[in-house]
């Protein structure tokens, strides 16, 4: 969420809080996890953040083959003391060129508190068409939908 369609951060935060209050209290939706994820804005700061009481999870969207450039943003978001995820991870380039095991190593190096990653742009993200995709899905740090009991 970049808030780019809003005149300023205060209007964005007001809309977020209004939606939170409406769904949580008026509609009594108690099964929503509120994810606040920053996109690729290089000028990202915490001006848009609505507050810890309105957010369950924080995240970043990453659309490049390496996580190397996220460290500064990741460190800033860690100050909020919320669970962190890579909310959108998409690849550019040719299918078959991305090494999924390298992604695990980069998460450990650049965003070690990451608890989840969601693939986006499925034509490039498919693990079965890229390097070490099977090994990625079988890695002990990866939990797939089939392994969750709910």
Residue frames as a rotation matrix with the C-alpha (Angstrom) as fourth column:
UNK 1
0.587 0.809 0.000 0.00
0.809 -0.587 0.000 0.00
0.000 0.000 -1.000 0.00
UNK 2
-0.487 -0.828 0.276 1.62
0.847 -0.526 -0.083 3.15
0.214 0.194 0.957 -1.16
UNK 3
0.092 0.591 -0.802 -1.18
0.682 -0.624 -0.382 5.62
-0.726 -0.511 -0.460 -0.60
UNK 4
-0.819 -0.563 0.107 -0.30
0.451 -0.518 0.727 7.19
-0.354 0.644 0.678 -3.95
UNK 5
-0.390 0.750 0.534 -3.93
0.647 -0.189 0.738 7.91
0.654 0.634 -0.412 -4.80
UNK 6
0.541 0.557 -0.630 -4.36
0.841 -0.354 0.409 10.02
0.005 -0.751 -0.660 -1.68
UNK 7
0.747 -0.211 0.631 -3.50
-0.001 -0.949 -0.316 13.67
0.665 0.235 -0.709 -1.22
UNK 8
-0.096 -0.796 0.598 -1.52
-0.809 -0.288 -0.513 12.97
0.580 -0.533 -0.616 1.93
UNK 9
-0.754 -0.331 -0.567 -0.64
-0.007 0.868 -0.497 10.35
0.657 -0.371 -0.656 4.51
UNK 10
-0.863 0.447 0.235 -3.27
-0.341 -0.173 -0.924 11.54
-0.373 -0.878 0.301 6.99
UNK 11
0.048 0.911 -0.410 -6.11
-0.992 -0.006 -0.129 10.84
-0.120 0.413 0.903 4.54
UNK 12
-0.143 -0.180 -0.973 -4.68
-0.470 0.878 -0.093 7.40
0.871 0.444 -0.210 3.81
UNK 13
-0.949 -0.262 -0.176 -4.42
0.034 0.468 -0.883 6.56
0.314 -0.844 -0.435 7.52
UNK 14
-0.556 0.815 0.164 -7.94
-0.691 -0.344 -0.636 7.85
-0.462 -0.467 0.754 8.16
UNK 15
0.186 0.622 -0.761 -9.33
-0.912 0.397 0.101 5.58
0.365 0.675 0.641 5.43
UNK 16
-0.472 -0.443 -0.762 -7.41
-0.154 0.893 -0.424 2.57
0.868 -0.082 -0.490 6.79
UNK 17
-0.996 0.060 0.067 -8.64
-0.063 0.068 -0.996 3.19
-0.065 -0.996 -0.064 10.34
UNK 18
-0.261 0.959 -0.112 -12.22
-0.918 -0.282 -0.278 3.78
-0.298 0.031 0.954 9.15
UNK 19
0.133 0.272 -0.953 -12.18
-0.676 0.728 0.114 0.45
0.725 0.629 0.281 7.27
UNK 20
-0.761 -0.475 -0.443 -10.64
0.023 0.662 -0.750 -1.32
0.649 -0.580 -0.492 10.25
UNK 21
-0.871 0.446 0.208 -13.28
-0.340 -0.240 -0.909 0.05
-0.356 -0.862 0.360 12.63
UNK 22
-0.049 0.900 -0.432 -16.15
-0.999 -0.054 0.001 -0.62
-0.022 0.432 0.902 10.23
UNK 23
0.078 0.049 -0.996 -15.20
-0.458 0.889 0.008 -4.25
0.885 0.456 0.092 9.55
UNK 24
-0.768 -0.487 -0.417 -14.05
0.124 0.525 -0.842 -5.04
0.629 -0.698 -0.342 13.09
UNK 25
-0.938 0.337 -0.076 -16.72
0.001 -0.217 -0.976 -3.35
-0.346 -0.916 0.203 15.17
UNK 26
-0.266 0.900 -0.345 -19.75
-0.875 -0.375 -0.306 -2.69
-0.405 0.221 0.887 12.97
UNK 27
0.294 0.354 -0.888 -19.60
-0.791 0.612 -0.018 -5.88
0.537 0.707 0.460 10.90
UNK 28
0.522 -0.129 0.843 -17.95
-0.718 0.467 0.516 -7.88
-0.460 -0.875 0.151 13.73
UNK 29
0.791 -0.396 -0.466 -15.43
-0.132 0.633 -0.763 -9.51
0.597 0.665 0.449 11.40
UNK 30
0.669 -0.528 0.523 -13.02
-0.655 -0.088 0.750 -11.13
-0.350 -0.845 -0.405 13.82
UNK 31
0.562 -0.471 0.680 -11.10
0.419 0.871 0.256 -13.35
-0.713 0.141 0.687 11.40
UNK 32
0.913 -0.267 0.309 -9.25
0.158 -0.467 -0.870 -10.70
0.377 0.843 -0.384 9.40
UNK 33
0.205 -0.915 -0.347 -5.48
0.811 -0.040 0.584 -10.35
-0.548 -0.401 0.734 9.52
UNK 34
0.968 0.166 -0.190 -4.58
0.069 -0.898 -0.434 -6.78
-0.242 0.407 -0.881 8.67
UNK 35
0.170 -0.924 0.341 -1.47
0.912 0.279 0.301 -6.73
-0.374 0.260 0.890 6.46
UNK 36
0.860 -0.050 -0.507 0.25
-0.161 -0.971 -0.177 -3.42
-0.484 0.233 -0.843 5.86
UNK 37
0.253 -0.768 0.589 2.69
0.774 0.526 0.353 -3.97
-0.581 0.367 0.727 3.00
UNK 38
0.268 -0.293 -0.918 4.87
-0.388 -0.905 0.175 -1.40
-0.882 0.309 -0.356 1.31
UNK 39
0.941 0.036 0.337 5.42
0.297 0.393 -0.870 -1.64
-0.164 0.919 0.359 -2.43
UNK 40
0.258 -0.919 0.297 8.50
0.964 0.227 -0.136 -0.57
0.057 0.322 0.945 -4.28
UNK 41
0.891 0.116 0.438 8.46
0.144 -0.989 -0.032 3.11
0.430 0.092 -0.898 -3.39
UNK 42
0.003 -0.984 -0.179 12.12
0.670 0.135 -0.730 4.11
0.743 -0.118 0.659 -2.88
UNK 43
-0.550 -0.160 0.819 11.02
-0.306 -0.874 -0.377 7.00
0.777 -0.458 0.432 -0.63
UNK 44
0.263 0.723 -0.639 9.18
0.345 0.548 0.762 4.66
0.901 -0.421 -0.105 1.73
UNK 45
-0.813 -0.404 0.419 8.81
-0.290 -0.343 -0.893 5.96
0.504 -0.848 0.162 5.25
UNK 46
-0.758 0.497 -0.421 6.43
0.649 0.638 -0.415 5.31
0.063 -0.588 -0.807 8.09
UNK 47
-0.897 0.427 -0.118 4.19
-0.406 -0.898 -0.169 8.34
-0.178 -0.103 0.979 7.41
UNK 48
-0.316 0.814 -0.488 1.49
-0.664 0.177 0.726 6.06
0.677 0.554 0.485 5.95
UNK 49
-0.730 -0.026 -0.683 1.53
0.296 0.889 -0.351 3.58
0.616 -0.458 -0.641 8.82
UNK 50
0.096 0.906 0.411 -1.86
-0.144 -0.396 0.907 3.73
0.985 -0.147 0.093 10.61
UNK 51
-0.070 -0.174 0.982 -0.57
-0.974 -0.201 -0.105 2.45
0.215 -0.964 -0.155 13.96
UNK 52
-0.892 -0.427 -0.147 0.12
-0.385 0.889 -0.247 -0.88
0.236 -0.164 -0.958 15.64
UNK 53
-0.577 0.725 0.376 -3.43
-0.219 0.306 -0.926 -1.19
-0.787 -0.617 -0.018 16.95
UNK 54
0.450 0.778 -0.439 -4.71
-0.621 -0.080 -0.779 -1.34
-0.641 0.623 0.447 13.33
UNK 55
0.286 -0.468 -0.836 -2.12
-0.826 0.322 -0.463 -3.70
0.485 0.823 -0.294 11.83
UNK 56
0.890 0.025 0.455 -1.38
-0.278 0.822 0.497 -7.38
-0.362 -0.569 0.739 12.48
UNK 57
0.347 -0.742 0.574 1.37
0.749 0.588 0.307 -8.04
-0.565 0.323 0.759 9.93
UNK 58
0.499 -0.273 -0.822 3.83
-0.492 -0.870 -0.010 -5.82
-0.713 0.410 -0.569 8.09
UNK 59
0.363 -0.366 0.857 5.47
0.625 0.778 0.068 -6.60
-0.691 0.511 0.511 4.80
UNK 60
-0.252 -0.480 -0.841 7.30
-0.509 -0.673 0.537 -5.57
-0.823 0.563 -0.074 1.68
UNK 61
0.884 0.396 0.247 6.56
0.046 0.453 -0.890 -6.23
-0.465 0.798 0.383 -1.97
UNK 62
-0.134 -0.982 -0.135 9.65
-0.377 -0.075 0.923 -7.34
-0.917 0.175 -0.360 -3.90
UNK 63
0.889 0.409 0.205 9.71
0.057 0.345 -0.937 -7.58
-0.454 0.845 0.283 -7.70
UNK 64
0.401 -0.822 -0.405 13.34
-0.867 -0.198 -0.457 -8.29
0.296 0.534 -0.792 -8.45
UNK 65
0.554 -0.126 -0.823 15.47
-0.075 0.977 -0.201 -11.43
0.829 0.173 0.532 -8.42
UNK 66
-0.423 -0.751 -0.507 17.37
0.545 0.236 -0.805 -10.49
0.724 -0.617 0.309 -5.24
UNK 67
0.688 0.635 -0.351 16.44
0.638 -0.299 0.710 -9.34
0.346 -0.712 -0.611 -1.75
UNK 68
-0.246 -0.940 -0.237 19.75
0.948 -0.182 -0.260 -7.55
0.201 -0.289 0.936 -1.37
UNK 69
-0.697 -0.081 0.713 18.17
0.192 -0.978 0.078 -4.09
0.691 0.191 0.697 -1.66
UNK 70
0.300 0.951 0.072 15.49
0.156 -0.123 0.980 -4.54
0.941 -0.283 -0.185 1.02
UNK 71
-0.256 -0.463 -0.848 17.69
0.832 0.342 -0.438 -4.47
0.493 -0.818 0.298 4.13
UNK 72
-0.977 -0.149 0.155 17.17
0.065 -0.894 -0.444 -0.78
0.205 -0.424 0.882 4.97
UNK 73
-0.270 0.954 0.132 13.38
-0.686 -0.286 0.669 -0.98
0.676 0.090 0.731 4.53
UNK 74
0.223 0.290 -0.931 13.26
0.301 0.887 0.349 -4.28
0.927 -0.358 0.110 6.42
UNK 75
-0.629 -0.549 -0.550 15.20
0.692 -0.075 -0.718 -2.77
0.353 -0.833 0.427 9.33
UNK 76
-0.849 0.382 0.366 12.81
-0.430 -0.901 -0.055 0.22
0.309 -0.204 0.929 9.44
UNK 77
0.097 0.963 -0.252 9.77
-0.552 0.263 0.791 -2.07
0.828 0.062 0.557 9.54
UNK 78
-0.133 -0.214 -0.968 11.32
0.545 0.799 -0.252 -4.20
0.828 -0.561 0.010 12.29
UNK 79
-0.954 -0.231 0.189 11.05
-0.001 -0.629 -0.777 -1.20
0.299 -0.742 0.600 14.62
UNK 80
-0.245 0.950 0.192 7.25
-0.797 -0.310 0.518 -1.72
0.552 -0.026 0.834 14.58
UNK 81
-0.818 -0.185 0.545 7.57
-0.510 0.673 -0.536 -5.09
-0.268 -0.716 -0.645 16.36
UNK 82
0.387 0.922 -0.006 5.08
-0.759 0.315 -0.569 -6.86
-0.523 0.225 0.822 14.10
UNK 83
0.157 -0.287 0.945 5.40
0.362 0.907 0.215 -10.18
-0.919 0.308 0.246 12.27
UNK 84
-0.076 -0.318 -0.945 7.11
-0.717 -0.642 0.273 -9.59
-0.693 0.698 -0.179 8.91
UNK 85
0.246 0.119 0.962 6.43
0.484 0.845 -0.229 -11.21
-0.840 0.522 0.150 5.56
UNK 86
-0.902 -0.333 -0.275 7.41
-0.124 -0.409 0.904 -10.70
-0.414 0.849 0.328 1.97
UNK 87
-0.166 0.986 -0.010 3.86
-0.231 -0.049 -0.972 -9.86
-0.959 -0.159 0.236 0.96
UNK 88
0.942 0.330 -0.058 4.39
-0.136 0.218 -0.966 -10.10
-0.307 0.918 0.250 -2.79
UNK 89
-0.145 -0.988 0.047 7.40
-0.272 0.086 0.958 -11.68
-0.951 0.126 -0.282 -4.45
UNK 90
0.885 0.440 0.151 7.50
0.051 0.231 -0.972 -11.56
-0.462 0.868 0.182 -8.22
UNK 91
-0.104 -0.957 0.272 10.20
0.420 0.206 0.884 -12.29
-0.901 0.206 0.381 -10.73
UNK 92
0.690 0.157 -0.707 11.18
-0.547 -0.527 -0.651 -10.57
-0.474 0.835 -0.278 -13.92
UNK 93
-0.380 -0.881 -0.283 13.16
-0.855 0.217 0.471 -12.17
-0.353 0.421 -0.836 -16.69
UNK 94
-0.242 0.198 -0.950 13.08
-0.692 0.651 0.312 -15.57
0.680 0.733 -0.021 -18.29
UNK 95
0.751 0.503 0.428 11.28
-0.659 0.611 0.439 -18.50
-0.041 -0.612 0.790 -16.70
UNK 96
0.888 -0.389 -0.244 13.83
0.343 0.916 -0.209 -21.05
0.305 0.102 0.947 -15.56
UNK 97
0.089 -0.920 0.382 16.59
0.160 -0.365 -0.917 -18.64
0.983 0.143 0.115 -14.54
UNK 98
0.223 0.058 0.973 15.67
-0.795 -0.567 0.216 -18.09
0.564 -0.822 -0.080 -10.88
UNK 99
-0.472 -0.457 -0.754 17.33
0.117 0.815 -0.568 -20.19
0.874 -0.356 -0.332 -8.15
UNK 100
0.514 0.831 0.213 14.85
-0.161 -0.150 0.975 -20.78
0.843 -0.535 0.057 -5.35
UNK 101
0.501 -0.383 -0.776 17.45
0.831 0.464 0.307 -22.07
0.243 -0.798 0.551 -2.87
UNK 102
-0.627 -0.711 0.319 19.24
0.617 -0.703 -0.353 -18.76
0.475 -0.024 0.880 -3.21
UNK 103
-0.005 0.726 0.688 16.00
-0.190 -0.676 0.712 -17.06
0.982 -0.127 0.141 -2.12
UNK 104
0.805 0.271 -0.528 16.11
0.402 0.405 0.821 -18.96
0.437 -0.873 0.217 1.19
UNK 105
-0.076 -0.925 -0.372 19.71
0.993 -0.039 -0.107 -17.87
0.085 -0.378 0.922 1.76
UNK 106
-0.647 -0.144 0.749 18.82
0.270 -0.962 0.049 -14.25
0.713 0.234 0.661 0.97
UNK 107
0.495 0.837 0.233 15.88
-0.055 -0.237 0.970 -14.31
0.867 -0.492 -0.071 3.37
UNK 108
0.634 -0.316 -0.706 18.20
0.764 0.398 0.508 -15.57
0.121 -0.861 0.494 6.11
UNK 109
-0.417 -0.909 0.005 20.71
0.905 -0.415 -0.091 -12.83
0.085 -0.033 0.996 5.28
UNK 110
-0.853 -0.002 0.522 18.57
0.160 -0.953 0.257 -9.78
0.497 0.303 0.813 4.49
UNK 111
-0.168 0.845 0.508 15.26
-0.807 -0.414 0.421 -10.38
0.566 -0.340 0.751 6.31
UNK 112
-0.831 -0.381 -0.405 15.84
-0.173 0.869 -0.463 -13.10
0.528 -0.314 -0.789 8.92
UNK 113
-0.794 0.578 0.189 12.54
-0.160 0.102 -0.982 -12.59
-0.587 -0.810 0.011 10.78
UNK 114
-0.458 0.632 -0.625 10.46
-0.851 -0.110 0.513 -13.32
0.255 0.767 0.588 7.68
UNK 115
-0.514 0.336 0.790 7.70
-0.362 0.749 -0.554 -15.76
-0.778 -0.571 -0.263 8.57
UNK 116
0.288 0.659 0.695 5.99
0.498 0.517 -0.696 -15.97
-0.818 0.547 -0.179 5.17
UNK 117
-0.743 -0.397 -0.538 6.45
-0.286 -0.539 0.793 -15.24
-0.605 0.743 0.287 1.50
UNK 118
0.305 0.882 0.358 3.70
0.200 0.308 -0.930 -15.04
-0.931 0.356 -0.083 -1.08
UNK 119
-0.706 -0.560 0.433 4.55
0.487 0.060 0.871 -15.58
-0.514 0.826 0.231 -4.72
UNK 120
0.339 0.750 -0.568 3.03
-0.055 -0.587 -0.808 -13.19
-0.939 0.305 -0.158 -7.21
UNK 121
0.265 -0.190 -0.945 3.10
-0.944 -0.250 -0.214 -13.21
-0.195 0.949 -0.246 -11.01
UNK 122
0.482 0.032 0.875 2.80
-0.345 0.925 0.157 -16.97
-0.805 -0.378 0.457 -11.25
UNK 123
0.991 -0.122 -0.061 4.20
-0.006 0.408 -0.913 -17.36
0.136 0.905 0.403 -14.75
UNK 124
0.210 -0.972 0.103 7.65
-0.436 -0.187 -0.880 -16.53
0.875 0.140 -0.464 -13.34
UNK 125
-0.057 -0.238 0.970 7.29
-0.993 -0.084 -0.079 -17.74
0.100 -0.968 -0.232 -9.77
UNK 126
0.849 0.491 -0.195 6.45
-0.471 0.870 0.142 -21.38
0.239 -0.029 0.971 -10.40
UNK 127
0.258 -0.780 0.570 8.88
-0.757 0.204 0.621 -23.52
-0.601 -0.592 -0.537 -8.47
UNK 128
0.445 -0.065 0.893 8.67
0.257 0.965 -0.058 -26.41
-0.858 0.256 0.446 -10.93
UNK 129
0.832 -0.122 0.541 10.00
0.532 -0.097 -0.841 -24.33
0.155 0.988 -0.016 -13.82
UNK 130
0.660 -0.642 0.390 12.92
-0.582 -0.765 -0.274 -22.66
0.474 -0.046 -0.879 -12.05
UNK 131
-0.193 -0.874 -0.446 16.25
-0.199 0.480 -0.854 -23.81
0.961 -0.076 -0.267 -10.58
UNK 132
-0.922 -0.275 -0.272 15.98
0.144 0.410 -0.901 -25.82
0.359 -0.870 -0.338 -7.33
UNK 133
-0.318 0.889 0.330 12.21
-0.742 -0.450 0.497 -25.40
0.590 -0.086 0.803 -7.19
UNK 134
0.464 0.471 -0.750 11.60
0.019 0.841 0.540 -28.91
0.886 -0.265 0.381 -5.86
UNK 135
-0.339 -0.698 -0.631 14.37
0.730 0.228 -0.644 -28.50
0.593 -0.679 0.432 -3.28
UNK 136
-0.826 0.120 0.551 12.85
-0.301 -0.920 -0.250 -25.17
0.477 -0.372 0.796 -2.22
UNK 137
0.131 0.988 0.079 9.43
-0.702 0.036 0.711 -26.72
0.700 -0.148 0.698 -1.63
UNK 138
0.620 0.051 -0.783 11.02
0.299 0.907 0.297 -29.59
0.725 -0.418 0.547 0.35
UNK 139
-0.437 -0.837 0.331 13.35
0.017 -0.376 -0.927 -27.36
0.900 -0.399 0.179 2.39
UNK 140
-0.367 0.278 -0.888 12.83
0.878 0.419 -0.232 -27.67
0.307 -0.865 -0.398 6.19
UNK 141
-0.854 0.036 -0.518 12.17
0.225 -0.873 -0.433 -23.92
-0.468 -0.486 0.738 6.48
UNK 142
-0.749 0.605 -0.272 9.29
-0.583 -0.406 0.703 -24.08
0.315 0.685 0.657 3.99
UNK 143
-0.672 0.665 0.325 5.81
0.186 0.576 -0.796 -25.07
-0.716 -0.475 -0.511 5.13
UNK 144
-0.926 0.376 -0.038 3.26
-0.105 -0.158 0.982 -25.68
0.363 0.913 0.186 2.41
UNK 145
-0.246 0.934 0.257 -0.52
-0.923 -0.307 0.231 -25.54
0.294 -0.181 0.938 2.57
UNK 146
0.305 0.375 -0.876 -0.69
-0.254 0.918 0.305 -29.33
0.918 0.130 0.375 2.69
UNK 147
-0.474 -0.615 -0.631 1.32
0.456 0.441 -0.773 -29.35
0.753 -0.654 0.071 5.93
UNK 148
-0.851 0.216 0.478 -1.01
-0.475 -0.704 -0.528 -27.00
0.222 -0.676 0.702 7.82
UNK 149
-0.595 0.690 -0.412 -3.71
0.709 0.692 0.136 -28.61
0.379 -0.212 -0.901 9.89
UNK 150
-0.935 0.345 0.076 -6.72
-0.348 -0.863 -0.366 -26.36
-0.061 -0.368 0.928 10.34
